């Protein structure tokens, strides 16, 4: 055992919230369950500033894990939004999550918008 610690890269501390549930709509042939992983991203703190490197094209991505009946959604959230989601989940206010994005192709998709609600949206 060595007394020297080697770091392979930069170290970032991020808070992560993991939500799980079932898919209500649309029906997906290979998945009935969903896991939503929300990662707090301090880099998005000043998201109102015009930054040439940032893109508003997507807020995250969607992965269909075939064979284990699971749809996984991952997205980054600015710290203030992350804290609001965390408080709402802790208080039992969030009952439904709506994710809008591209059609899943080759088990992958892009999430363009995510919305949390206490009420089920009418179809």
Secondary structure by P-SEA (a helix, b strand, c coil): cccbbbbccbbbbbbbbbbbbbbcccccccccbbbbbbbbccccccccccccccccccccbbbbbccccbbbbbbcccaaaaaaaaaaaaaccccbbbbbbccccccbbbbcccccccccccc
